[in-house]
Amino acid sequence: MTDTPDWIRSCPSPAYVLEEAKLRANLELMKRVQDEAGCTIILALKGFAMWSAFPMIRQYLPGCTASSLYELHLSFEEFKGDSHIYSVAYREDEFDEILSMAGHVVFNSEHQWQKFGPKAMAAGKSCGIRVNPGINEVATDLYNPCYSGSRLGVRPEHLADEDLTGLEGLHMHALCENLAASSVKLIDAFEQKFADYIPALKWVNFGGGHLMTKEGYDVELLIDRIRSFRQRWGVDVFLEPGGAVAWRTGPLVASVLDVVLTDRMPVAILDISATAHMPDVLEMPYRPAVSGAGDPGDKPHTYRLGGVSCLAGDVIGDYSFDRPLRVGSRVVFEDMIHYTMVKTTMFNGVRHPDIAILRENRQLDVVRRFTYEDFKNRLS
């Protein structure tokens, strides 16, 4: 499209593009929260693991939190800061390697704490247990850590009779892209249900999902609530957002390969795949924003945007445009850096999008280009 920025027209397609200036703006806000609330924010790799951006993030955040051995290895090798880990369940054949890299180790259940806690404490690690505060601030169960029957975290009634000798922290994760009022509810619920344990702790981790970098977020409310919690209890407070770090920091740039006529509407076939490159579109589901596009019928030309894989349901959604889409037209999906990149696959052998960075000086650098070898080496 003629009104697209020069860097989008010159960008390889398909490509995820991180905009450095937007990432720095998010990190500056997080620095303010850390400074004014007296808390520590660490990067959750499950939401954003683009290690080529670690040098900038290290200027603002002191470390990472991992949910697996491989994420922990990435934190230890590339971030080179404080390394935390929480896992739903640890494997015996990986635990020694985990202890060689992690400083904080969080367990998901009473059994895991009993099994692995003594070894972790003997290795000098700061240990915690994940608890379930029992709030429901997330509408979609797929992303709600506290839905009824959730396997994530120990409920207060199950913690009461446990031997917690040596335990230094409690961790909870109950939010997903929530605003400050939900963060307050989380802290309130934690105080109500776990107050008896706090005096013996060194730290509390309120997890992720605090979408503090979203426009309109009440940052002051979050700061005030964390500050009051710290003043009351005198413990260190961690937050570990992933989505908020990379919120609205860049698009997925795609191109039209073909336009197929159907009995309903024309379908623009793109050089990306919903199932492989933006899986939340099908899993959640949700309709991603497309730059310059409207709902069906809002603009003169309506298309269904389809992926290039052979999955029949590889469809992104219906959109309208000011001008017809043609082979080579650029289609820009907004806010595709957090959570999307970490969940991609190489299903169907479809070409994986490149990864690029739009530098603060507006220079575009392609930092990763995927090849056939990447596809081949995932299999045997």
Long-range contacts (C-beta under 8 A, 24 or more apart in sequence): 1-292, 1-323, 1-329, 1-330, 3-292, 4-291, 4-292, 4-330, 4-332, 7-358, 7-362, 7-364, 8-251, 8-253, 8-330, 8-332, 9-330, 10-364, 11-253, 11-356, 11-364, 12-354, 12-356, 12-366, 12-369, 13-253, 13-254, 13-255, 13-271, 13-330, 14-252, 14-253, 14-254, 14-255, 14-270, 14-271, 14-272, 14-277, 14-351, 14-353, 14-354, 15-252, 15-253, 15-353, 15-354, 15-355, 15-356, 15-366, 16-250, 16-251, 16-252, 16-253, 16-336, 16-337, 16-340, 16-341, 16-353, 16-354, 16-355, 16-356, 17-250, 17-251, 17-252, 17-253, 17-356, 17-357, 17-358, 17-364, 18-50, 18-53, 18-246, 18-249, 18-250, 18-337, 18-355, 18-356, 18-357, 18-358, 19-249, 19-250, 19-357, 19-358, 20-53, 20-56, 20-357, 20-358, 20-359, 20-360, 21-358, 21-360, 22-248, 22-249, 22-250, 23-53, 23-56, 23-57, 23-245, 23-246, 23-249, 24-56, 24-360, 25-213, 26-213, 26-244, 26-245, 26-246, 26-247, 26-249, 27-56, 27-57, 27-59, 27-60, 27-61, 27-245, 28-60, 29-212, 29-213, 29-219, 30-60, 30-61, 30-212, 30-213, 30-241, 30-244, 30-245, 31-60, 32-219, 33-212, 33-219, 33-222, 33-223, 33-226, 33-239, 36-223, 36-227, 37-222, 37-223, 37-226, 37-227, 37-230, 37-237, 38-226, 38-227, 38-230, 38-237, 39-226, 39-230, 39-236, 39-237, 39-238, 39-239, 40-236, 40-237, 40-238, 40-239, 41-238, 41-239, 41-240, 41-241, 42-82, 42-84, 42-238, 42-239, 42-240, 43-79, 43-240, 43-242, 43-245, 44-208, 44-240, 44-241, 44-242, 44-245, 45-71, 45-74, 45-75, 45-242, 45-342, 46-71, 46-242, 46-342, 47-208, 47-241, 47-242, 47-243, 47-245, 47-246, 47-338, 47-339, 47-342, 48-242, 48-243, 48-245, 48-246, 48-337, 48-338, 48-339, 48-341, 48-342, 49-74, 49-341, 49-342, 50-246, 50-337, 50-341, 50-355, 51-78, 51-79, 52-355, 52-357, 52-367, 52-368, 53-357, 54-78, 54-79, 57-245, 61-245, 63-103, 65-240, 66-102, 69-94, 69-97, 69-98, 72-98, 72-101, 72-102, 73-101, 75-101, 76-101, 84-205, 84-238, 84-240, 86-128, 86-130, 86-171, 88-151, 88-152, 90-116, 95-119, 99-123, 99-125, 104-128, 104-169, 104-203, 106-130, 106-169, 106-171, 106-205, 108-151, 108-152, 108-153, 108-154, 109-154, 110-154, 110-158, 110-159, 110-162, 113-162, 113-167, 114-163, 117-166, 117-167, 121-166, 126-168, 126-169, 126-202, 126-203, 127-166, 127-167, 127-168, 127-169, 128-167, 128-168, 128-169, 128-170, 128-171, 128-203, 128-205, 129-154, 129-159, 129-164, 129-167, 129-169, 129-170, 129-171, 130-154, 130-170, 130-171, 130-172, 130-173, 131-155, 131-156, 131-159, 131-170, 131-171, 131-172, 131-190, 131-193, 131-194, 132-172, 132-174, 133-172, 133-174, 133-186, 133-189, 133-190, 133-193, 133-194, 134-189, 134-193, 135-174, 135-182, 135-185, 135-186, 135-189, 137-174, 137-175, 137-178, 137-182, 137-185, 137-186, 138-174, 138-175, 138-176, 138-178, 138-209, 140-176, 140-284, 142-283, 142-284, 143-176, 143-284, 144-176, 145-173, 145-174, 145-176, 146-174, 156-193, 156-194, 159-194, 159-197, 164-197, 164-200, 167-200, 167-201, 168-201, 168-202, 168-203, 169-201, 169-202, 169-203, 169-204, 169-205, 170-194, 170-197, 170-198, 170-201, 170-204, 170-205, 171-204, 171-205, 171-207, 172-205, 172-206, 172-207, 173-207, 173-208, 173-209, 173-240, 174-207, 174-209, 175-207, 175-208, 175-209, 175-210, 176-208, 176-209, 177-209, 177-211, 177-214, 177-243, 178-209, 178-210, 178-211, 179-211, 179-214, 179-217, 179-218, 180-210, 180-212, 180-217, 180-218, 180-219, 180-221, 180-222, 180-225, 181-218, 181-221, 182-209, 183-210, 183-221, 183-222, 183-225, 184-221, 184-222, 184-225, 187-225, 187-226, 187-229, 191-229, 198-233, 198-235, 199-233, 201-233, 201-235, 202-235, 202-236, 203-235, 203-236, 203-237, 203-238, 204-229, 204-233, 204-235, 204-236, 204-237, 204-238, 205-237, 205-238, 205-239, 205-240, 206-237, 206-238, 206-239, 207-239, 207-240, 208-239, 208-240, 208-241, 208-242, 208-243, 208-244, 209-241, 209-243, 210-239, 210-241, 210-244, 211-241, 211-243, 211-244, 211-247, 212-241, 212-244, 213-244, 213-245, 213-247, 213-248, 214-244, 214-247, 214-248, 242-338, 242-339, 243-338, 243-339, 244-338, 245-338, 246-337, 246-338, 247-335, 247-338, 248-334, 248-335, 249-335, 249-337, 249-338, 250-335, 250-336, 250-337, 250-358, 251-291, 251-332, 251-333, 251-334, 251-335, 251-336, 252-277, 252-278, 252-332, 252-333, 252-336, 252-340, 252-353, 253-330, 253-331, 253-332, 253-333, 254-330, 254-331, 254-332, 254-333, 254-353, 255-328, 255-329, 255-330, 255-331, 256-325, 256-326, 256-327, 256-328, 256-329, 256-331, 257-308, 257-327, 258-327, 259-303, 259-325, 259-326, 259-327, 260-306, 262-304, 264-304, 265-296, 265-302, 265-303, 265-304, 265-318, 266-303, 266-304, 267-303, 267-304, 267-305, 267-306, 268-303, 268-304, 268-305, 268-306, 268-325, 268-329, 268-331, 269-306, 269-307, 269-308, 270-305, 270-306, 270-307, 270-308, 270-316, 270-331, 271-308, 271-351, 272-307, 272-308, 272-350, 272-353, 273-307, 273-308, 273-309, 273-311, 273-314, 273-347, 273-348, 273-350, 274-307, 274-314, 274-315, 274-316, 275-307, 275-309, 275-311, 275-313, 275-314, 275-345, 275-347, 276-307, 276-309, 276-344, 276-345, 276-346, 276-347, 276-348, 276-350, 276-352, 277-307, 277-340, 277-344, 277-350, 277-352, 277-353, 278-316, 278-333, 278-336, 278-340, 279-340, 279-343, 279-344, 279-345, 280-339, 280-340, 280-343, 281-316, 281-317, 282-313, 287-316, 287-317, 288-316, 288-317, 288-333, 288-334, 288-335, 288-336, 289-333, 289-334, 289-335, 290-319, 290-331, 290-332, 290-333, 290-334, 291-332, 291-333, 291-334, 292-321, 292-322, 292-332, 293-319, 293-320, 293-321, 293-331, 294-319, 294-320, 294-321, 295-319, 295-320, 296-320, 301-325, 305-331, 307-350, 308-350, 309-347, 309-348, 309-350, 310-348, 311-347, 311-348, 346-370, 346-374, 346-375, 346-378, 349-375
